Amino acid sequence: MQKPLVHEKTPLKVVMVAIVAALGGFLFGFDSAVINGAVDAVQQQFGLGSVLLGFTVSCALLGAMIGAWLSGPLADRQGRVRAMLVASVLFTLSAVGSGLAFGVTDLIIWRFIGGIGVGMASVLAPAYIAEVSPAHSRGRLGSLQQLAIVLGIFVALLTDAFLAAVAGGAGEPMWFGLEAWRWMFLAETVPAVLYGLLALQVPESPRYLVAKDELVGAAKVLRDVVGLNGKQAVQDKIQAIRETIHSEERQGLKDLMGGKGWLLPIVWIGIFLSVFQQFVGINVIFYYSTSLWRSVGFNESDSFSITVITSVTNIVVTVVAIMLVDKVGRKPLLVAGSIGMLLSLGVMALCFSQAIGTGEDVTLPQPWGVVALIAANLFVVSFGATWGPVVWVLLGEMFPNRIRAVALSVAAAAQWLANFAITTTFPFLADIDLTLAYGLYAFFALLSLVFVWKFVPETKGKELEAM
């Protein structure tokens, strides 16, 4: 019997360059979460109302949408590595500018700039990893993006907690007279600069090099990094890449169009995968979990502990996903995840229907509070082991070579727009009824199940040139 592809050896060099690319995902997670510890202090410092405070938090998501949209064309013109360097510069500028902001206007501007970097990283990392990875390990290596994201979220939460504890509060002064919340933002300069320095050390994508007719460089990457053995194997691979790339044309939105001006079906699949990943409400757990648990009877200390435990849970299940994605396949994991999210979100909606009181006085009687807590963590497990990493893997590999970068940009932009929509509407929905909010997310989980079952192709073990 033929030896399964998933048991083939993955070259160490390809693992290392995938880790470097995934550092963009770490910054993605860090930048998204670091605002959590600074929110109250920023509100007090600049005297912000709830609407302006909410926009200060969510404006980075609008920047991410733009960054995702622009990164594909930039990566095709200048290369994946140069685009990573641009993202590194944007992260660094945002960290320094946000930390030294003298008013809410420039804080919003710097947060928006950082969001552009986040959006770029959300496209560049999965595209680059998919293009340098062997087919048999592409799922595991692509999942490093999601692992890096959740690690970035976790490190940001720990950094915020540490700085607030040292200063005696996020609004208290620390080194050089700067408040702790400013150092929370400034701390991002360390991974941002490191990302740029390491990006200078990784090779360009072989598919980009072939598209630019730099065949010698492409052959070297295929041998030294991807691990192809033999001159003929390298030449065959280059020929396969050339057959799927129109090197004389720049990718653009017109390349995503099928008949009658409609987007190609595969592009719609990517867009809907991105939208469903956000519409199930996962970021409500990470953006609002502390205030959510406080609102239903847990004290501040317990709420923060629950948030950290949830973040750790997300890391653990992402590791599980990395172990399973090339063995089980992409589609079965998504189906299982949709079922798990549907059930856990349904239980959460049921729990909150038992809430007593209104507004800030709402509480959950026992045992409903504990059941809601368990259901929330089962939701994180269901998402983190499936939809979290698998969608990024699929977006990096499911599109044909000739449209990959620009199609991924469109799908990622849709994801950030969906994220913005969910993030900004949750407080409004929560004011009406938390049962309504989680019931709506459960409905989207049901739709995601039907969508995956009917439309999402399996890409396990396929070469990118066969997509």
KASUL-V102974 format. One record per residue. N is the residue number from 1. OMEGA is omega in whole degrees, 0 to 359 (NA if undefined). BURIAL is I if it has 9 or more other C-alpha atoms within 8 Angstrom, else O. Layout:
BEGIN
N_OMEGA_BURIAL / N_OMEGA_BURIAL
END
This chain:
BEGIN
1_182_O / 2_180_O / 3_183_O / 4_181_O / 5_185_O / 6_180_O / 7_179_O / 8_183_O / 9_177_O / 10_182_I / 11_180_I / 12_182_O / 13_181_I / 14_176_I / 15_182_I / 16_181_O / 17_176_I / 18_178_I / 19_178_I / 20_179_I / 21_181_I / 22_176_I / 23_172_I / 24_175_I / 25_176_I / 26_178_I / 27_174_I / 28_180_I / 29_182_I / 30_183_I / 31_180_I / 32_188_I / 33_188_I / 34_180_I / 35_184_I / 36_182_I / 37_184_I / 38_189_I / 39_185_I / 40_180_O / 41_178_I / 42_179_I / 43_180_I / 44_183_O / 45_185_O / 46_178_O / 47_186_O / 48_169_I / 49_186_O / 50_181_O / 51_181_O / 52_177_O / 53_179_I / 54_179_I / 55_177_O / 56_178_I / 57_190_I / 58_182_I / 59_178_I / 60_180_I / 61_175_I / 62_175_I / 63_180_I / 64_178_I / 65_179_I / 66_179_I / 67_178_I / 68_181_I / 69_185_I / 70_190_I / 71_180_I / 72_177_I / 73_179_I / 74_180_I / 75_180_I / 76_181_I / 77_188_O / 78_181_O / 79_181_I / 80_185_I / 81_179_I / 82_177_I / 83_175_I / 84_179_I / 85_177_I / 86_179_I / 87_178_I / 88_179_I / 89_180_I / 90_177_I / 91_182_I / 92_178_I / 93_181_I / 94_181_I / 95_181_I / 96_181_I / 97_179_I / 98_180_I / 99_182_I / 100_184_O / 101_180_I / 102_178_O / 103_184_O / 104_182_I / 105_180_O / 106_175_I / 107_178_I / 108_180_I / 109_181_O / 110_177_I / 111_179_I / 112_178_I / 113_176_I / 114_177_I / 115_176_I / 116_177_I / 117_178_I / 118_180_I / 119_178_I / 120_181_I / 121_181_I / 122_178_I / 123_188_I / 124_184_I / 125_180_I / 126_180_I / 127_182_I / 128_181_I / 129_179_I / 130_185_I / 131_178_I / 132_187_I / 133_171_I / 134_184_I / 135_186_I / 136_181_I / 137_184_I / 138_179_I / 139_179_I / 140_181_I / 141_177_I / 142_179_I / 143_176_I / 144_178_I / 145_181_I / 146_177_I / 147_179_I / 148_179_I / 149_183_I / 150_174_I / 151_178_I / 152_177_I / 153_182_I / 154_181_I / 155_178_I / 156_179_I / 157_179_I / 158_178_O / 159_178_I / 160_181_I / 161_181_I / 162_182_O / 163_178_I / 164_180_I / 165_180_O / 166_183_O / 167_185_I / 168_180_O / 169_183_I / 170_181_I / 171_182_I / 172_182_I / 173_177_I / 174_183_I / 175_178_O / 176_178_O / 177_179_O / 178_180_I / 179_182_I / 180_182_I / 181_177_I / 182_179_I / 183_175_I / 184_177_I / 185_182_I / 186_181_I / 187_181_I / 188_180_I / 189_182_I / 190_179_O / 191_180_I / 192_179_I / 193_179_I / 194_178_O / 195_180_I / 196_180_I / 197_180_O / 198_178_I / 199_177_I / 200_185_O / 201_184_O / 202_180_I / 203_176_O / 204_178_I / 205_179_I / 206_180_I / 207_174_I / 208_181_I / 209_177_I / 210_179_I / 211_179_I / 212_179_O / 213_174_O / 214_190_I / 215_178_I / 216_178_O / 217_178_I / 218_179_I / 219_180_I / 220_179_I / 221_180_I / 222_178_I / 223_191_I / 224_185_I / 225_182_I / 226_174_I / 227_177_I / 228_181_I / 229_176_O / 230_182_O / 231_182_O / 232_180_O / 233_179_I / 234_180_I / 235_178_I / 236_180_O / 237_178_O / 238_179_I / 239_179_O / 240_178_I / 241_182_I / 242_182_I / 243_183_O / 244_182_I / 245_173_I / 246_188_I / 247_181_I / 248_183_O / 249_171_O / 250_174_O / 251_176_I / 252_182_O / 253_180_O / 254_180_O / 255_180_O / 256_185_I / 257_172_I / 258_179_I / 259_175_O / 260_175_O / 261_180_O / 262_173_O / 263_176_I / 264_181_I / 265_182_O / 266_177_O / 267_176_I / 268_178_I / 269_178_I / 270_180_I / 271_182_I / 272_174_I / 273_180_I / 274_182_I / 275_180_I / 276_179_I / 277_180_I / 278_186_I / 279_174_I / 280_172_I / 281_184_I / 282_184_I / 283_171_I / 284_179_I / 285_186_I / 286_181_I / 287_189_I / 288_189_I / 289_183_I / 290_180_I / 291_179_O / 292_182_O / 293_175_I / 294_184_I / 295_181_I / 296_167_I / 297_177_I / 298_178_I / 299_187_O / 300_181_O / 301_180_O / 302_180_O / 303_178_I / 304_179_I / 305_178_O / 306_180_I / 307_179_I / 308_179_I / 309_178_O / 310_179_I / 311_178_I / 312_177_I / 313_180_I / 314_178_I / 315_183_I / 316_183_O / 317_175_I / 318_175_I / 319_177_I / 320_179_I / 321_179_I / 322_180_I / 323_188_I / 324_194_I / 325_179_I / 326_177_I / 327_183_O / 328_184_O / 329_185_I / 330_186_I / 331_178_I / 332_178_O / 333_179_I / 334_179_I / 335_179_I / 336_180_I / 337_179_I / 338_179_I / 339_180_I / 340_179_I / 341_179_I / 342_182_I / 343_183_I / 344_177_I / 345_176_I / 346_178_I / 347_178_I / 348_177_I / 349_178_I / 350_180_I / 351_183_I / 352_174_I / 353_179_O / 354_183_I / 355_179_I / 356_179_O / 357_180_O / 358_176_O / 359_183_O / 360_183_O / 361_182_O / 362_177_I / 363_175_I / 364_176_I / 365_177_I / 366_9_O / 367_188_O / 368_179_I / 369_179_I / 370_179_O / 371_178_I / 372_179_I / 373_178_O / 374_181_O / 375_179_I / 376_179_I / 377_173_I / 378_175_I / 379_178_I / 380_177_I / 381_181_I / 382_180_I / 383_187_I / 384_180_I / 385_185_I / 386_188_I / 387_180_I / 388_181_I / 389_189_I / 390_179_I / 391_178_I / 392_177_I / 393_181_I / 394_181_I / 395_180_I / 396_189_I / 397_192_I / 398_184_I / 399_175_I / 400_182_I / 401_188_I / 402_180_O / 403_190_I / 404_187_I / 405_184_I / 406_178_I / 407_177_I / 408_178_I / 409_180_I / 410_181_I / 411_180_I / 412_176_I / 413_177_I / 414_179_I / 415_180_I / 416_176_I / 417_177_I / 418_177_I / 419_179_I / 420_181_I / 421_180_O / 422_183_I / 423_185_I / 424_182_I / 425_183_O / 426_179_I / 427_178_O / 428_179_O / 429_181_I / 430_178_I / 431_178_O / 432_183_O / 433_178_O / 434_176_I / 435_177_I / 436_182_I / 437_184_I / 438_172_I / 439_178_I / 440_179_O / 441_177_I / 442_177_I / 443_178_I / 444_175_I / 445_177_I / 446_178_I / 447_180_O / 448_178_I / 449_180_I / 450_182_O / 451_181_I / 452_183_I / 453_187_I / 454_194_O / 455_187_O / 456_179_I / 457_174_O / 458_182_O / 459_182_I / 460_173_I / 461_180_O / 462_172_I / 463_180_O / 464_181_I / 465_179_I / 466_182_O / 467_NA_I
END
